[in-house]
Amino acid sequence: MTETPTIPSTSRRGVPVWVPAGIIVLTVVQLAVAEWVPGIDRFADKAFGARLVAYPLLMLLVPALWWLVVRRRRPAADPPYGAFSLVMLGFLVDVTGNSLDLYDSVVWWDDLNHFVNWVFLLFGLGLVIGRAVEPTWALVVMVAGLGAVLAIGWEVGEWWTFIRHGTELDTAYEDTLGDEVLGTLGGTVGAGLVAWWRARTGSGAGD
Protein backbone atom coordinates (compact mmCIF):
# COMPACT_ATOMS: atom_id res chain seq x y z
CA MET A 1 0.00 0.00 0.00
CA THR A 2 1.34 3.42 -0.96
CA GLU A 3 1.44 5.92 1.88
CA THR A 4 -0.18 9.30 1.35
CA PRO A 5 2.43 12.10 1.63
CA THR A 6 2.14 14.24 4.73
CA ILE A 7 0.94 17.75 3.91
CA PRO A 8 2.77 20.54 5.80
CA SER A 9 0.63 22.16 8.47
CA THR A 10 0.74 25.55 6.74
CA SER A 11 -0.93 23.96 3.71
CA ARG A 12 -3.66 22.24 5.72
CA ARG A 13 -4.85 25.16 7.78
CA GLY A 14 -4.00 28.57 9.08
CA VAL A 15 -2.06 31.40 7.50
CA PRO A 16 0.74 30.29 5.11
CA VAL A 17 4.31 31.44 5.57
CA TRP A 18 4.23 33.61 2.45
CA VAL A 19 1.85 36.07 4.15
CA PRO A 20 4.32 37.38 6.78
CA ALA A 21 7.14 37.02 4.24
CA GLY A 22 5.20 39.19 1.79
CA ILE A 23 4.54 41.82 4.47
CA ILE A 24 8.27 42.05 5.18
CA VAL A 25 9.17 42.32 1.49
CA LEU A 26 6.60 45.05 0.80
CA THR A 27 7.79 47.00 3.84
CA VAL A 28 11.49 46.75 3.00
CA VAL A 29 10.95 47.72 -0.66
CA GLN A 30 9.12 50.89 0.35
CA LEU A 31 11.76 51.72 2.95
CA ALA A 32 14.50 51.27 0.35
CA VAL A 33 12.70 53.62 -2.05
CA ALA A 34 12.27 56.19 0.71
CA GLU A 35 15.95 56.05 1.63
CA TRP A 36 17.66 55.73 -1.74
CA VAL A 37 15.41 57.32 -4.36
CA PRO A 38 16.16 61.07 -4.33
CA GLY A 39 13.73 63.96 -4.69
CA ILE A 40 10.67 62.57 -2.85
CA ASP A 41 9.74 65.32 -0.39
CA ARG A 42 7.29 63.32 1.71
CA PHE A 43 10.14 61.10 2.91
CA ALA A 44 12.37 63.98 4.01
CA ASP A 45 13.41 64.33 7.68
CA LYS A 46 11.62 61.15 8.81
CA ALA A 47 14.64 58.98 9.63
CA PHE A 48 14.06 56.41 6.93
CA GLY A 49 17.67 55.31 7.14
CA ALA A 50 17.08 54.26 10.74
CA ARG A 51 13.74 52.71 9.84
CA LEU A 52 15.34 50.65 7.06
CA VAL A 53 17.44 48.96 9.73
CA ALA A 54 15.02 48.97 12.68
CA TYR A 55 11.75 47.93 11.02
CA PRO A 56 12.92 44.59 9.54
CA LEU A 57 14.68 43.73 12.82
CA LEU A 58 11.57 44.53 14.85
CA MET A 59 9.36 42.59 12.43
CA LEU A 60 11.57 39.51 12.75
CA LEU A 61 12.07 39.76 16.52
CA VAL A 62 8.90 37.92 17.56
CA PRO A 63 9.34 35.04 15.06
CA ALA A 64 12.98 34.70 16.12
CA LEU A 65 12.06 34.55 19.82
CA TRP A 66 9.29 32.06 19.06
CA TRP A 67 11.74 29.76 17.30
CA LEU A 68 14.28 30.07 20.10
CA VAL A 69 11.82 29.50 22.95
CA VAL A 70 8.79 27.57 21.71
CA ARG A 71 10.23 25.49 18.89
CA ARG A 72 13.05 24.30 21.14
CA ARG A 73 10.56 23.04 23.71
CA ARG A 74 7.94 21.75 21.27
CA PRO A 75 9.61 20.77 17.96
CA ALA A 76 6.28 19.72 16.42
CA ALA A 77 4.56 23.06 17.14
CA ASP A 78 3.11 24.86 14.12
CA PRO A 79 4.50 28.41 13.73
CA PRO A 80 1.71 30.97 14.34
CA TYR A 81 2.14 32.76 11.02
CA GLY A 82 -1.16 34.57 11.48
CA ALA A 83 0.03 36.11 14.74
CA PHE A 84 3.40 36.96 13.18
CA SER A 85 1.57 38.69 10.32
CA LEU A 86 -0.47 40.80 12.73
CA VAL A 87 2.68 41.91 14.56
CA MET A 88 4.31 42.89 11.26
CA LEU A 89 1.28 44.52 9.66
CA GLY A 90 1.55 47.81 11.54
CA PHE A 91 5.02 48.44 10.12
CA LEU A 92 3.71 47.94 6.58
CA VAL A 93 0.76 50.26 7.23
CA ASP A 94 3.07 52.93 8.63
CA VAL A 95 5.46 52.84 5.67
CA THR A 96 2.63 52.68 3.13
CA GLY A 97 1.01 55.71 4.76
CA ASN A 98 4.23 57.62 4.18
CA SER A 99 4.54 56.34 0.61
CA LEU A 100 1.02 57.56 -0.17
CA ASP A 101 1.64 60.86 1.68
CA LEU A 102 -1.30 60.17 3.99
CA TYR A 103 0.43 61.62 7.06
CA ASP A 104 0.63 65.06 5.43
CA SER A 105 -2.52 64.99 3.30
CA VAL A 106 -5.05 63.39 5.70
CA VAL A 107 -5.40 65.18 9.04
CA TRP A 108 -6.64 62.19 11.03
CA TRP A 109 -4.36 59.55 9.48
CA ASP A 110 -1.66 59.70 12.15
CA ASP A 111 -4.19 59.24 14.96
CA LEU A 112 -5.95 56.38 13.18
CA ASN A 113 -2.59 54.79 12.44
CA HIS A 114 -1.51 54.76 16.08
CA PHE A 115 -4.78 53.23 17.23
CA VAL A 116 -5.23 50.58 14.53
CA ASN A 117 -1.59 49.55 14.39
CA TRP A 118 -1.58 48.93 18.14
CA VAL A 119 -4.69 46.78 17.72
CA PHE A 120 -2.79 44.68 15.17
CA LEU A 121 0.41 44.60 17.21
CA LEU A 122 -1.09 43.60 20.56
CA PHE A 123 -3.57 41.17 19.04
CA GLY A 124 -0.62 39.40 17.42
CA LEU A 125 1.63 39.57 20.48
CA GLY A 126 -1.18 38.39 22.73
CA LEU A 127 -1.76 35.35 20.53
CA VAL A 128 1.92 34.48 20.73
CA ILE A 129 2.60 35.05 24.43
CA GLY A 130 -0.83 34.51 25.98
CA ARG A 131 -1.16 30.74 25.67
CA ALA A 132 -0.31 29.96 29.30
CA VAL A 133 -1.76 33.07 30.98
CA GLU A 134 -4.77 32.37 33.19
CA PRO A 135 -7.39 33.58 34.00
CA THR A 136 -8.55 35.50 30.95
CA TRP A 137 -8.80 38.82 32.79
CA ALA A 138 -5.10 38.54 33.68
CA LEU A 139 -4.33 37.97 30.00
CA VAL A 140 -6.27 41.11 29.05
CA VAL A 141 -4.51 43.22 31.71
CA MET A 142 -1.10 41.91 30.67
CA VAL A 143 -1.59 42.53 26.96
CA ALA A 144 -3.17 45.97 27.49
CA GLY A 145 -0.30 46.94 29.84
CA LEU A 146 2.24 45.77 27.29
CA GLY A 147 0.46 47.95 24.73
CA ALA A 148 0.88 51.01 26.97
CA VAL A 149 4.58 50.28 27.52
CA LEU A 150 5.19 49.81 23.79
CA ALA A 151 3.30 53.03 22.99
CA ILE A 152 5.59 54.95 25.34
CA GLY A 153 8.67 53.26 23.91
CA TRP A 154 7.62 54.04 20.37
CA GLU A 155 7.19 57.73 21.16
CA VAL A 156 10.60 57.85 22.83
CA GLY A 157 12.08 56.31 19.68
CA GLU A 158 10.32 58.85 17.44
CA TRP A 159 11.56 61.73 19.56
CA TRP A 160 15.13 60.45 19.55
CA THR A 161 15.36 59.69 15.84
CA PHE A 162 13.78 62.73 14.23
CA ILE A 163 11.54 64.94 16.39
CA ARG A 164 14.24 66.48 18.60
CA HIS A 165 16.11 67.84 15.56
CA GLY A 166 13.11 68.30 13.24
CA THR A 167 10.37 70.79 12.50
CA GLU A 168 7.70 69.19 14.77
CA LEU A 169 9.27 70.04 18.12
CA ASP A 170 6.76 72.81 18.97
CA THR A 171 3.78 70.43 18.78
CA ALA A 172 5.59 67.29 19.94
CA TYR A 173 4.30 67.31 23.55
CA GLU A 174 0.61 67.30 22.69
CA ASP A 175 1.09 64.90 19.80
CA THR A 176 3.11 62.49 21.93
CA LEU A 177 0.49 62.40 24.70
CA GLY A 178 -2.26 61.80 22.16
CA ASP A 179 -0.32 59.01 20.44
CA GLU A 180 0.40 57.29 23.76
CA VAL A 181 -3.30 57.37 24.67
CA LEU A 182 -4.32 56.05 21.25
CA GLY A 183 -1.68 53.32 21.40
CA THR A 184 -2.88 52.28 24.86
CA LEU A 185 -6.50 52.19 23.68
CA GLY A 186 -5.52 50.20 20.61
CA GLY A 187 -3.55 47.78 22.78
CA THR A 188 -6.58 47.36 25.04
CA VAL A 189 -8.78 46.54 22.05
CA GLY A 190 -6.11 44.09 20.89
CA ALA A 191 -6.18 42.48 24.34
CA GLY A 192 -9.95 42.11 24.07
CA LEU A 193 -9.54 40.44 20.68
CA VAL A 194 -7.07 37.97 22.18
CA ALA A 195 -9.62 37.08 24.87
CA TRP A 196 -12.31 36.72 22.20
CA TRP A 197 -10.06 34.49 20.09
CA ARG A 198 -9.28 32.29 23.09
CA ALA A 199 -12.97 31.89 23.88
CA ARG A 200 -13.76 31.14 20.23
CA THR A 201 -10.99 28.62 19.59
CA GLY A 202 -9.93 27.45 23.03
CA SER A 203 -6.36 28.34 22.09
CA GLY A 204 -3.83 30.98 23.13
CA ALA A 205 -2.02 31.10 19.80
CA GLY A 206 -3.06 32.04 16.29
CA ASP A 207 -2.02 30.26 13.12
Secondary structure by P-SEA (a helix, b strand, c coil): ccccccccccccccccaaaaaaaaaaaaaaaaaaccccccccccccaaaaaaccaaaaaaaaaaaaaacccccccccccaaaaaaaaaaaaaaaaaaaaacccccccaaaaaaaaaaaaaaaaaaaaacccccccaaaaaaaaaaaaaaaaaaaaaaaaaccccccccccaaaaaaaaaaaaaaaaaaaaaaaaaaaaaaccccccc
